Amino acid sequence: MNVSHASVHPVEDLPTTDGGVGIGLALRICQFVSAVMGLCIMATTSDFPSVTAFCYLVAATGLQSVWSISQAIIDIYALLVRRSLQNYRVVSLFAIGDGITSTLTFAAACASAGITVLIDNDLNSCAHNHCLQFETATAMAFISWFTTLPSFLLNFWSLASR
């Protein structure tokens, strides 16, 4: 009688979470909080729509906040299921998304900083504008970019080291 026997193949142990997901989650939360703060501060001013750079800042920080909160939710899920996100396609998507959003946020923050310097130092018309709110929103955008850049670099490094 020819009976086939079940063969036992070793199953690879799935990678568990390491400190990277926790650090990534902390960065995502900082990105989200600073982007939302900048967005809310800029949106509460009445005259931001009259300057294109400020409109661009609102759009960029809005995109940054949506991207950061979605990534934070994915990181929370990875922590809950105790798995590390090491799929090549997923990490590629994260790196590309972080690169795009960090570039847009940095460009918006630089453009807004230029306008606030123009209003404050060159035109001396801060009495007629919301300079403090513009400067604070611009600073929040820079902080959001500053916390997005390590996420991009770490994801890019993860791709490059494969």
LINVEN-V813160 format. One record per run of one state. SS is the DSSP state (A for helix, B for strand, O for the rest). FROM is the first residue (numbers start at 1). TO is the last residue. If there is no record, write none. Layout:
SS_FROM_TO + SS_FROM_TO
This chain:
O_1_18 + A_19_43 + O_44_47 + A_48_50 + O_51_51 + A_52_80 + O_81_87 + A_88_122 + O_123_125 + A_126_128 + O_129_130 + A_131_160 + O_161_162
